[in-house]
Amino acid sequence: MRARTVELGLLVLATLITCVGYGMVLLAKQSADAASDVQNTFQTEVGGFMGIVVGLLLAAHVVVRMFAPLADGLLLPVAALLNGLGYVMIARLDEGLAAKQTGWTFIGLGAFSAVLLLLREPKKLQPYRYTFAVIGVGLLLLPLVPGIGVRINGAQIWLRLGPFSIQPGEFAKIVLAVFLAGYLADKRELLTLTNRRLGPIHLPDLRHFGPMLLAWGMALMVMIAQRDLGSSLLLFTLFVVMFYVATSKTAYVLTGLVMFMAGAVTSWRLFSHVQTRVDIWIDPFADPKGAGFQIAEASFALADGGLTGTGLGQGTPKKIPFAPTDMIFAAFGEEMGLLGATAILVTFLFFVGAGFRVATNARSPFEQLLAVGLTSLLGFQAFIIIGGILRVLPLTGVTLPFVSYGGSSLISNYIILAILVRISHNSVNQAAEELEEINSEAGEVGVSSKTRAKWKAVSA
């Protein structure tokens, strides 16, 4: 249970950081005309906010302690810190969205708890891999259905259900990751046998590669039809990464790069919105008040932030279009500076490192691949949106995981977190059972305590 003690301590630290940030935003908003009223309001709002944060995180910690007590102690605190910092910046930018984000956080933690409770053995999902493939493609197709699919900001990736809008693609990525993990765990040995040749690249038999290629092609075509370039790139990266991890064949990476370049050039030639994105990426200041306005304002915000930032609540990030969703990292760069933005990047690196550690310790190929895929989804999603803001990549419409405003994104991120926590717990639990069996066998055959200690050290 040492992991839970570490987790609790880190959650307390994450809570303090979040509440201090929220307090700084409130102070910046308060007027200096009525000091006593300001003090009372400040104490009331910060106290209430701290109660909500502590209550939510304590509930999540209790759920993990009950249903996954042996899981990695870093995953939940890192996610909580990112979620908390994101909420602080959303509250600073738009109080109405902050209230909605509170509700989405409740739902996200509810989904986190439900997955931990119901998904006791993730490897039992493996036999249903083709079912998950159909479900994943179906989720991607839903926004194209007339009557329920709507186009927002140029991308048709939304479903309108009464007063709510959701992005089924956020959940399709998880479902397709399950399909990929199941398929690759079953076919990984066959996929390493390369008996065909395409120029300098050796390829496996198309009988084994075909279903994967079909699912990949359908998913990307749907994404292109929806004009969702960010999710297309993310899904493509997921396929390439999981193929490489499953087979250790660089041929898949090279083939993926060739396919990506061919698809990128084709999309650029066929679709005007892709051409516009590329032109903005190359020179946003060619039209700083038109097509390049968003990325130009983000660049100005990052420049204004400098090393230490203007201070929370002291900058002008509201000038950036869609700052709570697409550009929240630029808002952090302005008000927290290079140091604060770097701290957020390091926090994501901690999460990715913890996720890959879970994958390394997983006891079954399916769980290993699933943990790699889900961790890669979050890691590359962060890279894609931050790279777009910094003009390393063309700007896309994906959100910054756990940080940006968005209900579908936040809920899907917490589902990913729950799956990683479950895999981590099961791995440690199974390793402990194997160690106990080794110790039992060692005692039966009369092995010395010194030898058993060596076996224990190796197993650990």
C-alpha positions as CSV (number, residue, x, y, z in Angstrom):
1,M,0.0,0.0,0.0
2,R,3.0,2.3,-0.1
3,A,1.9,3.4,-3.6
4,R,-1.3,4.8,-2.1
5,T,0.6,6.7,0.5
6,V,2.7,8.3,-2.2
7,E,-0.4,9.0,-4.3
8,L,-2.1,10.7,-1.4
9,G,0.9,12.9,-0.7
10,L,1.1,13.9,-4.4
11,L,-2.6,14.6,-4.5
12,V,-2.3,17.0,-1.6
13,L,0.5,18.8,-3.5
14,A,-1.5,18.9,-6.6
15,T,-4.5,20.3,-4.6
16,L,-2.3,23.0,-3.1
17,I,-0.9,24.1,-6.5
18,T,-4.4,24.2,-8.0
19,C,-5.8,26.2,-5.1
20,V,-2.9,28.7,-5.1
21,G,-3.4,29.2,-8.8
22,Y,-7.1,29.7,-8.4
23,G,-6.5,32.2,-5.6
24,M,-4.1,34.2,-7.7
25,V,-6.7,34.4,-10.5
26,L,-9.4,35.6,-8.0
27,L,-7.1,38.2,-6.6
28,A,-6.4,39.5,-10.0
29,K,-10.1,39.8,-10.7
30,Q,-11.0,41.6,-7.5
31,S,-11.2,45.3,-7.3
32,A,-9.0,47.2,-4.7
33,D,-11.9,49.6,-3.8
34,A,-13.4,47.5,-1.0
35,A,-10.6,45.6,0.7
36,S,-12.8,44.0,3.4
37,D,-15.3,42.8,0.9
38,V,-12.5,41.5,-1.3
39,Q,-11.0,39.6,1.6
40,N,-14.4,38.0,2.5
41,T,-15.2,37.1,-1.0
42,F,-11.7,35.7,-1.6
43,Q,-11.9,33.5,1.5
44,T,-15.3,32.3,0.7
45,E,-14.6,31.4,-3.0
46,V,-11.2,29.9,-2.4
47,G,-12.5,27.9,0.6
48,G,-15.4,26.6,-1.4
49,F,-13.2,25.7,-4.4
50,M,-10.7,24.0,-2.1
51,G,-13.5,21.9,-0.7
52,I,-14.7,20.8,-4.1
53,V,-11.1,19.9,-5.2
54,V,-10.3,18.1,-2.1
55,G,-13.6,16.2,-2.2
56,L,-13.2,15.1,-5.8
57,L,-9.6,14.0,-5.4
58,L,-10.2,12.3,-2.1
59,A,-13.1,10.4,-3.7
60,A,-10.9,9.3,-6.6
61,H,-8.1,8.2,-4.2
62,V,-10.6,6.2,-2.2
63,V,-11.8,4.5,-5.3
64,V,-8.3,3.6,-6.3
65,R,-7.5,2.4,-2.8
66,M,-10.6,0.1,-2.9
67,F,-10.4,-1.3,-6.4
68,A,-6.7,-1.0,-7.5
69,P,-4.6,-0.6,-4.3
70,L,-1.4,-1.9,-6.0
71,A,-1.5,0.5,-9.0
72,D,1.2,3.1,-9.8
73,G,1.0,6.0,-7.4
74,L,1.9,8.7,-10.0
75,L,-0.8,8.4,-12.6
76,L,-3.8,9.9,-10.7
77,P,-1.9,12.8,-9.1
78,V,-0.3,13.9,-12.5
79,A,-3.8,13.8,-14.2
80,A,-5.3,15.7,-11.2
81,L,-2.6,18.4,-11.5
82,L,-3.1,18.9,-15.2
83,N,-6.9,18.9,-14.8
84,G,-6.6,21.4,-11.9
85,L,-4.3,23.8,-13.7
86,G,-6.6,23.6,-16.8
87,Y,-9.6,24.5,-14.7
88,V,-7.7,27.5,-13.2
89,M,-7.0,28.9,-16.6
90,I,-10.5,28.2,-17.9
91,A,-11.9,30.0,-14.9
92,R,-9.6,32.9,-15.7
93,L,-10.7,33.0,-19.4
94,D,-14.4,32.2,-19.1
95,E,-16.4,31.6,-15.9
96,G,-19.3,30.1,-17.7
97,L,-17.1,27.4,-19.3
98,A,-15.4,26.8,-15.9
99,A,-18.8,26.0,-14.4
100,K,-19.4,23.5,-17.2
101,Q,-15.9,22.0,-16.8
102,T,-16.7,21.3,-13.1
103,G,-19.7,19.2,-14.3
104,W,-17.5,17.4,-16.9
105,T,-14.9,16.7,-14.2
106,F,-17.6,15.1,-12.0
107,I,-18.7,12.9,-15.0
108,G,-15.1,12.1,-15.9
109,L,-14.2,10.9,-12.4
110,G,-17.5,9.0,-12.4
111,A,-16.4,7.2,-15.6
112,F,-13.0,6.7,-14.0
113,S,-14.6,4.9,-11.0
114,A,-17.0,2.9,-13.2
115,V,-14.1,1.6,-15.4
116,L,-12.1,0.6,-12.3
117,L,-15.1,-1.2,-10.9
118,L,-16.3,-3.0,-14.0
119,L,-13.1,-3.7,-15.9
120,R,-11.3,-6.1,-13.6
121,E,-9.5,-8.0,-16.3
122,P,-8.6,-5.9,-19.4
123,K,-7.2,-8.9,-21.2
124,K,-10.7,-10.4,-21.4
125,L,-11.4,-7.7,-24.1
126,Q,-9.0,-9.3,-26.5
127,P,-11.3,-11.9,-28.1
128,Y,-13.7,-9.2,-29.1
129,R,-11.2,-7.2,-31.1
130,Y,-13.2,-7.3,-34.4
131,T,-16.3,-6.1,-32.5
132,F,-14.3,-3.2,-31.2
133,A,-13.1,-2.4,-34.7
134,V,-16.7,-2.2,-35.9
135,I,-17.7,-0.1,-32.9
136,G,-14.7,2.3,-33.4
137,V,-15.4,2.9,-37.1
138,G,-19.1,3.3,-36.3
139,L,-18.4,6.0,-33.7
140,L,-16.3,7.8,-36.3
141,L,-19.2,7.7,-38.8
142,L,-21.9,9.0,-36.4
143,P,-21.2,12.7,-36.9
144,L,-21.8,12.2,-40.7
145,V,-25.4,10.9,-40.0
146,P,-27.9,13.6,-41.1
147,G,-30.0,15.0,-38.3
148,I,-27.6,14.3,-35.4
149,G,-24.2,15.3,-36.8
150,V,-23.4,19.0,-36.8
151,R,-20.5,21.0,-38.2
152,I,-18.8,23.4,-35.7
153,N,-15.9,25.6,-36.6
154,G,-15.5,23.9,-39.9
155,A,-15.2,20.3,-38.6
156,Q,-18.1,17.8,-38.6
157,I,-17.1,15.8,-35.6
158,W,-20.0,16.6,-33.2
159,L,-23.2,15.0,-32.2
160,R,-26.0,17.2,-31.0
161,L,-28.1,15.4,-28.3
162,G,-30.6,17.9,-26.9
163,P,-28.6,20.7,-25.1
164,F,-25.4,18.7,-25.2
165,S,-22.7,18.2,-27.9
166,I,-20.3,15.3,-27.8
167,Q,-17.4,14.1,-29.9
168,P,-17.7,10.4,-30.5
169,G,-14.3,10.4,-32.1
170,E,-12.7,10.9,-28.6
171,F,-14.1,7.5,-27.5
172,A,-13.5,5.9,-30.9
173,K,-9.7,6.3,-30.4
174,I,-9.9,4.2,-27.2
175,V,-12.0,1.6,-28.9
176,L,-9.6,1.3,-31.9
177,A,-6.7,1.1,-29.5
178,V,-8.3,-2.0,-27.9
179,F,-8.8,-3.4,-31.4
180,L,-5.2,-2.8,-32.3
181,A,-3.9,-4.3,-29.1
182,G,-6.0,-7.4,-29.5
183,Y,-5.2,-7.9,-33.2
184,L,-1.4,-7.3,-32.8
185,A,-1.2,-9.5,-29.7
186,D,-2.7,-12.3,-31.7
187,K,-0.8,-11.7,-35.0
188,R,2.5,-10.2,-33.9
189,E,4.5,-13.3,-34.7
190,L,3.0,-13.6,-38.2
191,L,3.5,-9.9,-38.8
192,T,7.2,-10.3,-38.1
193,L,7.5,-12.7,-41.0
194,T,8.3,-10.6,-44.1
195,N,7.9,-12.7,-47.2
196,R,7.0,-9.9,-49.6
197,R,9.0,-7.0,-50.9
198,L,8.1,-3.5,-51.9
199,G,11.3,-1.9,-53.2
200,P,13.7,-1.9,-50.3
201,I,10.9,-2.6,-47.7
202,H,10.0,-6.1,-46.6
203,L,6.3,-6.7,-45.9
204,P,4.3,-9.5,-44.3
205,D,1.7,-11.5,-46.0
206,L,-1.3,-9.3,-46.9
207,R,-3.7,-11.9,-45.4
208,H,-2.4,-10.8,-42.0
209,F,-1.9,-7.1,-42.8
210,G,-5.1,-6.6,-44.7
211,P,-7.7,-6.3,-41.8
212,M,-5.4,-3.7,-40.1
213,L,-4.9,-1.8,-43.3
214,L,-8.7,-1.8,-44.0
215,A,-9.5,-0.5,-40.5
216,W,-6.8,2.2,-40.8
217,G,-8.0,3.3,-44.2
218,M,-11.6,3.5,-43.2
219,A,-10.8,5.5,-40.1
220,L,-8.6,8.0,-42.0
221,M,-11.2,8.5,-44.8
222,V,-13.8,9.2,-42.2
223,M,-11.6,11.7,-40.5
224,I,-10.8,13.5,-43.8
225,A,-14.5,13.6,-44.7
226,Q,-15.1,15.3,-41.3
227,R,-12.1,17.7,-41.8
228,D,-10.7,16.6,-38.5
229,L,-7.0,16.7,-39.4
230,G,-5.7,16.5,-35.8
231,S,-7.6,13.3,-35.1
232,S,-6.4,11.9,-38.4
233,L,-2.8,12.5,-37.5
234,L,-3.3,11.1,-34.0
235,L,-5.0,8.0,-35.2
236,F,-2.3,7.4,-37.9
237,T,0.4,7.8,-35.2
238,L,-1.3,5.3,-33.0
239,F,-1.3,2.7,-35.7
240,V,2.4,3.2,-36.5
241,V,3.5,3.2,-32.9
242,M,1.6,0.1,-32.0
243,F,2.8,-1.8,-35.1
244,Y,6.4,-0.9,-34.2
245,V,6.1,-1.9,-30.6
246,A,4.4,-5.2,-31.5
247,T,6.9,-6.3,-34.2
248,S,10.1,-4.2,-33.6
249,K,10.2,-3.8,-37.4
250,T,11.4,-0.4,-38.6
251,A,9.9,-1.4,-42.0
252,Y,6.5,-0.5,-40.5
253,V,7.7,2.9,-39.4
254,L,9.2,3.6,-42.9
255,T,6.1,2.4,-44.6
256,G,4.0,4.5,-42.3
257,L,6.0,7.6,-43.1
258,V,5.7,7.0,-46.8
259,M,2.0,6.5,-46.5
260,F,1.7,9.6,-44.3
261,M,3.6,11.8,-46.8
262,A,1.5,10.5,-49.7
263,G,-1.7,11.2,-47.8
264,A,-0.5,14.6,-46.7
265,V,0.4,15.7,-50.2
266,T,-2.9,14.3,-51.6
267,S,-4.9,16.1,-48.9
268,W,-3.1,19.3,-49.6
269,R,-3.9,19.1,-53.3
270,L,-7.5,18.1,-52.9
271,F,-8.8,20.2,-49.9
272,S,-8.6,24.0,-49.6
273,H,-8.8,23.9,-45.8
274,V,-5.6,21.8,-45.7
275,Q,-3.9,24.3,-48.0
276,T,-5.0,27.1,-45.7
277,R,-3.6,25.4,-42.6
278,V,-0.3,24.8,-44.3
279,D,-0.1,28.5,-45.5
280,I,-0.8,29.7,-42.0
281,W,1.8,27.4,-40.6
282,I,4.5,28.7,-43.0
283,D,3.6,32.4,-42.5
284,P,0.8,33.3,-40.2
285,F,1.8,37.0,-40.4
286,A,1.0,37.1,-44.1
287,D,-2.6,37.6,-43.0
288,P,-2.4,38.5,-39.3
289,K,-6.0,39.9,-39.1
290,G,-7.6,37.1,-41.1
291,A,-6.7,33.5,-41.5
292,G,-3.5,33.8,-39.4
293,F,-5.1,35.8,-36.6
294,Q,-5.3,32.9,-34.1
295,I,-1.7,31.7,-34.4
296,A,-0.4,35.2,-34.6
297,E,-2.1,36.2,-31.3
298,A,-0.8,33.0,-29.7
299,S,2.7,33.9,-30.9
300,F,2.3,37.4,-29.4
301,A,1.1,35.9,-26.1
302,L,4.1,33.6,-25.8
303,A,6.4,36.5,-26.6
304,D,4.8,38.7,-23.9
305,G,5.1,35.9,-21.3
306,G,8.9,35.8,-21.5
307,L,10.7,33.8,-18.9
308,T,8.4,34.1,-15.9
309,G,5.1,35.3,-17.4
310,T,2.9,38.3,-16.7
311,G,1.3,36.5,-13.7
312,L,-2.0,34.6,-13.5
313,G,-4.8,37.0,-14.3
314,Q,-2.4,39.7,-15.4
315,G,-2.1,39.0,-19.1
316,T,-4.5,39.3,-22.1
317,P,-5.0,35.7,-23.3
318,K,-8.7,36.4,-24.0
319,K,-7.5,38.0,-27.3
320,I,-6.6,34.6,-28.6
321,P,-9.6,32.9,-30.4
322,F,-10.7,29.7,-28.8
323,A,-8.2,30.1,-26.0
324,P,-9.9,27.7,-23.5
325,T,-10.0,24.8,-26.1
326,D,-7.4,25.0,-28.8
327,M,-5.0,27.6,-27.4
328,I,-4.9,27.1,-23.7
329,F,-1.1,26.3,-23.8
330,A,-0.5,29.8,-25.3
331,A,-2.5,31.3,-22.4
332,F,-0.2,29.5,-19.9
333,G,2.8,30.6,-21.8
334,E,1.7,34.3,-21.5
335,E,0.8,34.3,-17.8
336,M,3.3,31.7,-16.5
337,G,6.1,32.3,-19.0
338,L,8.6,29.8,-20.3
339,L,9.1,28.3,-16.9
340,G,5.4,27.6,-16.4
341,A,4.9,26.2,-19.9
342,T,8.0,24.0,-19.4
343,A,6.5,22.7,-16.1
344,I,3.4,21.7,-17.9
345,L,5.5,19.9,-20.6
346,V,7.4,18.1,-17.8
347,T,4.2,17.1,-16.2
348,F,3.1,15.4,-19.4
349,L,6.5,13.7,-19.6
350,F,5.9,12.3,-16.1
351,F,2.5,10.9,-17.2
352,V,3.9,9.4,-20.4
353,G,6.8,7.9,-18.4
354,A,4.4,6.4,-15.9
355,G,2.2,5.0,-18.7
356,F,5.2,3.3,-20.4
357,R,6.3,1.9,-17.0
358,V,2.8,0.3,-16.7
359,A,3.3,-1.1,-20.2
360,T,6.7,-2.5,-19.3
361,N,5.4,-4.2,-16.2
362,A,2.2,-5.6,-17.8
363,R,2.1,-9.4,-17.7
364,S,0.3,-10.1,-21.0
365,P,1.1,-8.9,-24.6
366,F,-2.4,-7.5,-25.0
367,E,-2.2,-5.4,-21.8
368,Q,1.3,-4.3,-22.8
369,L,0.2,-3.1,-26.2
370,L,-3.0,-1.5,-24.8
371,A,-1.0,0.5,-22.3
372,V,1.5,1.6,-25.0
373,G,-1.4,2.6,-27.3
374,L,-3.3,4.6,-24.7
375,T,-0.2,6.3,-23.4
376,S,0.8,7.2,-26.9
377,L,-2.6,8.7,-27.6
378,L,-2.3,11.2,-24.7
379,G,1.4,11.9,-25.3
380,F,1.1,12.5,-29.0
381,Q,-2.1,14.5,-28.6
382,A,-0.2,16.9,-26.3
383,F,2.7,17.0,-28.8
384,I,0.4,17.7,-31.8
385,I,-1.5,20.6,-30.2
386,I,1.6,22.2,-28.5
387,G,3.6,21.7,-31.7
388,G,0.8,23.5,-33.6
389,I,0.9,26.5,-31.2
390,L,4.7,26.7,-31.3
391,R,4.5,26.3,-35.2
392,V,6.5,23.1,-35.2
393,L,3.5,21.5,-36.9
394,P,0.4,22.9,-38.7
395,L,-2.2,23.9,-36.2
396,T,-4.9,21.3,-35.6
397,G,-8.1,21.2,-33.6
398,V,-7.2,18.6,-30.9
399,T,-7.4,19.5,-27.3
400,L,-4.6,19.4,-24.7
401,P,-5.4,16.3,-22.6
402,F,-6.9,17.0,-19.1
403,V,-6.1,20.7,-19.5
404,S,-8.3,22.2,-22.3
405,Y,-12.0,22.7,-21.9
406,G,-14.1,19.9,-23.4
407,G,-16.4,17.3,-21.9
408,S,-15.8,14.5,-24.4
409,S,-12.1,14.9,-24.2
410,L,-12.0,15.0,-20.4
411,I,-14.2,12.0,-20.0
412,S,-12.2,9.9,-22.5
413,N,-9.0,10.9,-20.8
414,Y,-10.2,9.7,-17.5
415,I,-11.3,6.4,-19.1
416,I,-7.7,6.0,-20.4
417,L,-6.4,6.8,-17.0
418,A,-8.6,4.2,-15.4
419,I,-7.5,1.5,-17.8
420,L,-3.8,2.3,-17.1
421,V,-4.5,2.2,-13.4
422,R,-6.2,-1.2,-13.7
423,I,-3.4,-2.7,-15.8
424,S,-0.9,-1.4,-13.3
425,H,-2.7,-3.0,-10.4
426,N,-3.2,-6.3,-12.1
427,S,0.5,-6.4,-13.1
428,V,1.7,-5.9,-9.6
429,N,-0.9,-8.3,-8.2
430,Q,0.1,-11.0,-10.6
431,A,3.8,-10.5,-9.9
432,A,3.1,-10.8,-6.2
433,E,1.2,-14.1,-6.8
434,E,4.0,-15.5,-8.9
435,L,6.5,-14.5,-6.2
436,E,4.4,-16.2,-3.5
437,E,4.3,-19.4,-5.6
438,I,8.1,-19.3,-6.1
439,N,8.6,-18.9,-2.3
440,S,6.1,-21.7,-1.6
441,E,7.9,-24.0,-4.0
442,A,11.3,-23.0,-2.6
443,G,10.2,-23.9,0.9
444,E,8.9,-27.3,-0.2
445,V,12.2,-28.3,-1.8
446,G,14.2,-27.0,1.1
447,V,15.9,-24.1,-0.6
448,S,17.8,-21.9,1.8
449,S,16.5,-18.5,2.9
450,K,19.5,-16.8,1.2
451,T,18.5,-18.3,-2.1
452,R,14.9,-17.4,-1.6
453,A,16.0,-13.8,-0.9
454,K,17.9,-13.8,-4.3
455,W,14.8,-15.1,-6.1
456,K,12.7,-12.4,-4.4
457,A,15.1,-9.7,-5.5
458,V,15.0,-10.9,-9.1
459,S,11.2,-11.1,-9.1
460,A,10.9,-7.6,-7.7
